[in-house]
């Protein structure tokens, strides 16, 4: 997404330190002429990486001014206890519905939480909007092609 300028930026064989102060006084901040013009970013999955399904988000602003967001998935509550008959042959039989113990309502299972700066949150919003626009464009194109194939030939 985005990186904060308050960290050091190492460029392959050159190391140029950009701080918030040096950006404010940009006339004194320069890049060496032979500095690389690109930098590779390597994505490495952490030990707790996993793919989740998200139906929504909930969060707040922290006292430090960061944005905290949790993603959740929704599902019906599953029973905590179900009581079944045991048949004469030792098989599981019909359930005693009156003895079922279950929560009422919908479960929102919180899958992951993330804390971020406002700059990172804005970068994520921009990235998500780009993906939303792309999916909508693809859907519109597919729908137009579908309608075109079924249009009467004159």
PyMOL commands that set and color helices and strands:
alter all, ss='L'
color gray80, all
select helices_A, chain A and resi 20-24+26-28+97-99+118-149
alter helices_A, ss='H'
color red, helices_A
select strands_A, chain A and resi 9-11+14-16+56-61+67-76+84-86+92-95+106-116
alter strands_A, ss='S'
color yellow, strands_A
deselect
rebuild
show_as cartoon
